[in-house]
């Protein structure tokens, strides 16, 4: 069994596109720009990157694009961080095939949802993760009952944790009470905060990882928040978290991909458009997001260098 914990700040990377009439929806995956973004996240202190997650619009990619994105991240990060590839699939055979490709390409681990279009029962969920784990890479199970309608409760997590190579769980239920319960029932598994707007609470309750969205916008500051929380420096962590959390709440909304890409644009990073079915943010949403981002950016601009 692998010993890799898949902890630390791992960024679910947003994916840039370039206009190209010949590409799906007129948008070609910009692999050069994506490689630069992955490198920038590592250079700003993040432990790793996570290509082909929901934020990376994996479901809007062709199979060829999806593998090229993973390979690009692996090459860009090199030996300076870890790459945890999203291998989500409708069934175990698809997810396992993506996990096997990730292993061939040199990934350090995989992130995996339960079956994505079927409300699987517990035995089916266990089989799904057994199949993915058999590919040989460390696996982070992803609990997102909002989107999958399958809830990996602490009892189910304890069963999944008994599978060789299942080393972590990304918790996105929104119930921070589960952190301690998972630690009690499956003490060997790494608990990873999955929602940006609950990250401080999760870390204070014993999570040791953060699979994150808004570090695409604020990587160095997010790493600082993570380090303060793990060090138990609550006053400093709260001072940093509170001006950011309004922006972070967009990570838990339906339009989180558009919001994070727009946030990147606002701070001088290229976010750009999304492929369908995701459309642009409405005017009222943009105004609200801009206000939340302004508060975060204004606070960070007032901080001394290195704070």
C-alpha positions as CSV (number, residue, x, y, z in Angstrom):
1,X,0.0,0.0,0.0
2,X,1.3,3.5,-0.9
3,X,2.2,5.9,1.9
4,X,1.5,9.1,0.1
5,X,-1.0,11.1,2.1
6,X,-2.1,13.6,-0.6
7,X,-2.2,16.4,2.0
8,X,-1.1,20.1,1.8
9,X,-2.6,22.7,-0.5
10,X,-3.4,21.1,-3.9
11,X,-5.1,23.4,-6.4
12,X,-7.9,22.2,-8.5
13,X,-6.7,24.0,-11.6
14,X,-8.8,26.2,-13.9
15,X,-8.3,25.5,-17.5
16,X,-7.5,28.3,-20.1
17,X,-8.9,28.3,-23.6
18,X,-7.9,30.1,-26.8
19,X,-10.3,31.0,-29.5
20,X,-10.2,28.5,-32.3
21,X,-13.2,27.9,-34.7
22,X,-12.1,24.3,-35.3
23,X,-12.2,23.4,-31.6
24,X,-15.3,22.3,-29.6
25,X,-17.4,25.4,-29.0
26,X,-14.8,27.5,-30.7
27,X,-12.4,27.1,-27.8
28,X,-9.1,25.3,-27.9
29,X,-7.4,24.2,-24.7
30,X,-4.3,26.4,-24.3
31,X,-1.8,23.9,-23.0
32,X,1.1,26.4,-23.0
33,X,-0.8,28.9,-20.8
34,X,-2.0,26.0,-18.6
35,X,1.6,24.8,-18.1
36,X,2.6,28.3,-17.0
37,X,-0.3,28.5,-14.6
38,X,0.6,25.2,-13.0
39,X,4.2,26.3,-12.6
40,X,3.1,29.6,-11.1
41,X,1.0,27.8,-8.5
42,X,3.9,25.7,-7.4
43,X,6.3,28.7,-7.4
44,X,3.8,30.4,-5.1
45,X,4.1,27.7,-2.5
46,X,1.3,25.3,-3.3
47,X,2.1,21.6,-2.8
48,X,0.5,20.4,-6.0
49,X,-2.1,20.8,-8.7
50,X,-5.2,18.8,-9.6
51,X,-6.0,18.7,-13.3
52,X,-9.3,17.4,-14.7
53,X,-11.5,18.2,-11.8
54,X,-14.8,20.0,-12.0
55,X,-13.0,23.3,-11.9
56,X,-10.9,22.1,-14.8
57,X,-14.1,21.4,-16.8
58,X,-13.2,17.8,-17.4
59,X,-16.7,16.9,-18.5
60,X,-16.4,19.4,-21.4
61,X,-13.2,17.9,-22.7
62,X,-12.6,15.3,-25.4
63,X,-10.7,12.2,-24.2
64,X,-7.6,13.4,-26.1
65,X,-7.8,16.9,-24.4
66,X,-8.3,15.4,-21.0
67,X,-5.2,13.2,-21.2
68,X,-3.1,16.1,-22.7
69,X,-4.1,18.3,-19.8
70,X,-3.0,15.8,-17.2
71,X,0.3,15.2,-19.0
72,X,0.9,19.0,-19.3
73,X,0.4,19.4,-15.5
74,X,2.8,16.5,-14.7
75,X,5.5,17.9,-17.0
76,X,5.1,21.5,-15.7
77,X,5.3,20.5,-12.1
78,X,8.2,18.1,-12.5
79,X,9.8,17.1,-9.2
80,X,8.8,20.3,-7.4
81,X,5.3,19.2,-6.4
82,X,2.6,16.6,-6.8
83,X,-0.1,16.1,-9.4
84,X,-3.4,14.6,-8.4
85,X,-5.4,13.8,-11.6
86,X,-9.2,13.8,-11.6
87,X,-10.4,10.4,-12.9
88,X,-14.1,10.9,-12.5
89,X,-16.2,8.6,-14.6
90,X,-19.8,7.3,-15.1
91,X,-18.7,3.9,-13.9
92,X,-15.8,2.0,-12.4
93,X,-14.4,0.9,-15.8
94,X,-14.1,4.5,-17.1
95,X,-12.6,5.8,-13.8
96,X,-10.1,2.9,-13.6
97,X,-9.1,3.5,-17.2
98,X,-8.3,7.1,-16.4
99,X,-6.4,6.1,-13.3
100,X,-4.3,3.7,-15.3
101,X,-3.5,6.4,-17.8
102,X,-2.6,8.8,-14.9
103,X,-0.2,6.1,-13.5
104,X,1.4,5.6,-17.0
105,X,1.9,9.4,-17.3
106,X,3.6,9.8,-13.9
107,X,0.9,11.3,-11.7
108,X,1.4,11.1,-8.0
109,X,-2.3,10.3,-7.2
110,X,-5.8,10.6,-8.4
111,X,-9.0,12.3,-7.2
112,X,-12.2,10.2,-7.8
113,X,-15.9,10.8,-7.3
114,X,-18.4,8.0,-6.9
115,X,-20.1,7.1,-10.2
116,X,-21.1,10.5,-11.6
117,X,-24.4,9.8,-13.2
118,X,-25.9,7.1,-11.1
119,X,-27.0,7.1,-7.5
120,X,-24.9,4.1,-6.4
121,X,-25.6,2.2,-3.3
122,X,-22.8,1.5,-0.7
123,X,-21.7,-1.8,-2.2
124,X,-21.5,-0.2,-5.7
125,X,-19.5,2.7,-4.3
126,X,-17.1,0.3,-2.6
127,X,-16.6,-1.6,-5.8
128,X,-16.0,1.6,-7.7
129,X,-13.2,2.7,-5.4
130,X,-11.7,-0.8,-5.3
131,X,-11.5,-0.8,-9.1
132,X,-9.8,2.7,-9.2
133,X,-7.4,1.8,-6.4
134,X,-6.3,-1.3,-8.3
135,X,-4.6,1.0,-10.8
136,X,-1.9,1.4,-8.1
137,X,-1.9,5.1,-7.4
138,X,-2.8,6.8,-4.2
139,X,-6.5,7.7,-4.3
140,X,-8.4,10.6,-2.8
141,X,-12.0,9.8,-2.6
142,X,-14.2,12.8,-3.3
143,X,-17.4,13.3,-1.3
144,X,-19.7,15.7,-3.2
145,X,-23.3,14.7,-2.4
146,X,-24.6,17.9,-3.8
147,X,-23.6,17.0,-7.4
148,X,-23.4,13.2,-7.4
149,X,-26.4,12.5,-5.0
150,X,-24.2,9.9,-3.4
151,X,-23.1,10.8,0.2
152,X,-19.9,9.3,1.5
153,X,-20.9,9.4,5.1
154,X,-18.3,8.8,7.8
155,X,-19.4,5.2,8.0
156,X,-18.9,4.7,4.2
157,X,-15.6,6.6,4.4
158,X,-14.4,4.1,7.0
159,X,-15.2,1.2,4.6
160,X,-13.5,3.0,1.7
161,X,-10.4,3.7,3.9
162,X,-9.9,-0.1,4.3
163,X,-9.2,-0.4,0.6
164,X,-5.5,-0.5,-0.3
165,X,-4.3,2.7,-1.9
166,X,-7.2,4.8,-0.6
167,X,-5.3,7.4,1.3
168,X,-7.5,10.5,1.6
169,X,-11.0,11.9,1.4
170,X,-12.0,15.3,0.0
171,X,-15.0,16.4,2.1
172,X,-17.4,18.7,0.4
173,X,-20.7,17.9,2.2
174,X,-20.6,21.3,4.0
175,X,-21.0,19.6,7.3
176,X,-17.8,20.5,9.3
177,X,-19.0,18.1,12.1
178,X,-17.9,15.2,9.9
179,X,-14.2,16.0,10.1
180,X,-13.9,14.7,13.6
181,X,-16.2,11.8,13.0
182,X,-14.2,10.7,10.0
183,X,-11.0,11.0,12.0
184,X,-12.6,8.8,14.7
185,X,-13.9,6.1,12.4
186,X,-11.0,6.1,9.9
187,X,-7.9,7.6,11.7
188,X,-5.5,6.4,9.0
189,X,-7.1,8.4,6.2
190,X,-6.1,12.0,5.4
191,X,-9.1,14.4,5.6
192,X,-9.0,17.1,3.0
193,X,-11.0,20.3,3.1
194,X,-13.0,20.5,-0.1
195,X,-14.9,23.8,0.2
196,X,-12.9,27.0,0.3
197,X,-15.5,28.8,2.5
198,X,-15.1,26.1,5.2
199,X,-11.4,25.6,5.0
200,X,-10.4,27.3,8.2
201,X,-13.1,25.4,10.2
202,X,-12.0,22.1,8.6
203,X,-8.3,22.6,9.3
204,X,-9.0,23.5,12.9
205,X,-11.0,20.3,13.3
206,X,-8.1,18.2,12.0
207,X,-8.1,18.2,8.2
208,X,-4.5,18.3,7.0
209,X,-5.2,19.0,3.3
210,X,-7.0,21.5,1.2
211,X,-8.1,20.7,-2.4
212,X,-8.7,24.2,-3.3
213,X,-10.3,26.5,-5.9
214,X,-9.5,30.1,-5.0
215,X,-5.8,29.5,-4.7
216,X,-6.0,29.8,-8.5
217,X,-6.5,33.5,-7.7
218,X,-4.6,33.9,-4.3
219,X,-2.0,31.1,-4.1
220,X,0.6,32.5,-1.7
221,X,-2.1,34.0,0.6
222,X,-3.9,30.7,0.6
223,X,-0.8,28.8,1.6
224,X,-0.2,31.3,4.3
225,X,-3.7,30.7,5.6
226,X,-3.2,26.9,5.6
227,X,0.1,27.2,7.5
228,X,-1.3,29.5,10.1
229,X,-4.3,27.1,10.7
230,X,-2.1,24.0,11.0
231,X,0.2,25.9,13.4
232,X,-2.8,26.8,15.6
233,X,-2.3,30.5,15.1
234,X,-6.0,31.2,15.1
235,X,-6.0,35.0,15.6
236,X,-3.7,35.5,12.6
237,X,-5.6,32.9,10.5
238,X,-8.9,34.6,11.2
239,X,-7.5,38.0,10.3
240,X,-6.5,36.6,6.9
241,X,-9.6,34.4,6.4
242,X,-12.4,36.9,7.1
243,X,-11.6,39.3,4.3
244,X,-11.3,36.4,1.8
245,X,-14.2,34.3,2.8
246,X,-16.8,36.2,0.9
247,X,-14.9,35.5,-2.3
248,X,-14.3,32.0,-1.2
249,X,-18.0,31.4,-0.9
250,X,-18.2,31.4,-4.7
251,X,-16.4,28.1,-4.7
252,X,-19.5,26.5,-3.3
253,X,-21.9,28.0,-5.9
254,X,-23.2,26.6,-9.1
255,X,-21.1,29.1,-11.1
256,X,-17.9,28.5,-9.2
257,X,-15.9,27.8,-12.4
258,X,-16.9,31.1,-14.0
259,X,-16.4,33.0,-10.7
260,X,-12.9,31.7,-10.1
261,X,-11.9,32.4,-13.7
262,X,-13.3,35.9,-13.4
263,X,-11.4,36.3,-10.1
264,X,-8.2,35.3,-12.0
265,X,-8.9,37.9,-14.6
266,X,-9.4,40.6,-12.0
267,X,-5.9,40.0,-10.4
268,X,-4.1,39.9,-13.7
269,X,-4.1,36.1,-14.3
270,X,-5.8,34.8,-17.4
271,X,-9.0,33.0,-16.5
272,X,-11.0,33.5,-19.7
273,X,-14.2,31.9,-20.9
274,X,-15.7,28.5,-20.1
275,X,-17.0,25.8,-22.5
276,X,-20.7,25.0,-22.6
277,X,-22.8,24.2,-20.7
278,X,-21.2,26.9,-18.6
279,X,-22.1,30.4,-19.8
280,X,-21.0,33.8,-18.7
281,X,-22.0,35.2,-15.3
282,X,-25.1,37.5,-15.3
283,X,-24.7,41.2,-14.6
284,X,-25.9,40.9,-11.0
285,X,-23.6,38.0,-10.3
286,X,-20.6,39.9,-11.7
287,X,-21.4,42.9,-9.6
288,X,-21.6,40.8,-6.4
289,X,-18.5,38.9,-7.2
290,X,-16.6,42.0,-8.0
291,X,-17.6,43.5,-4.7
292,X,-16.4,40.3,-2.8
293,X,-13.1,40.3,-4.8
294,X,-12.6,44.0,-4.2
295,X,-12.7,43.4,-0.4
296,X,-10.2,40.6,-0.6
297,X,-7.8,42.4,-3.0
298,X,-8.0,45.6,-0.9
299,X,-7.1,43.8,2.3
300,X,-4.2,41.9,0.7
301,X,-2.8,45.1,-0.8
302,X,-2.6,46.7,2.6
303,X,-0.6,43.8,4.1
304,X,3.2,44.2,4.4
305,X,5.3,42.2,2.0
306,X,5.8,38.7,3.4
307,X,3.0,39.0,6.0
